[in-house]
């Protein structure tokens, strides 16, 4: 298991709402088998643990 500190990117849209993004290391993405043609993932937020899990869509 590898751990890295990442920053959240905050963007403000033209209508004034705020969106966020996280950039993931390309090595992780490649190891998961995610490509530009097969890029669907499932994000799970555990409110109790305050953890986000990202899994490749099967």
Secondary structure, DSSP 4 states (H G I P E B T S, - for coil): ------PEEEEE-TTS-EEEEEPPPHHHHHHTT--SSS--EEEEEETTTTEEEEEE--
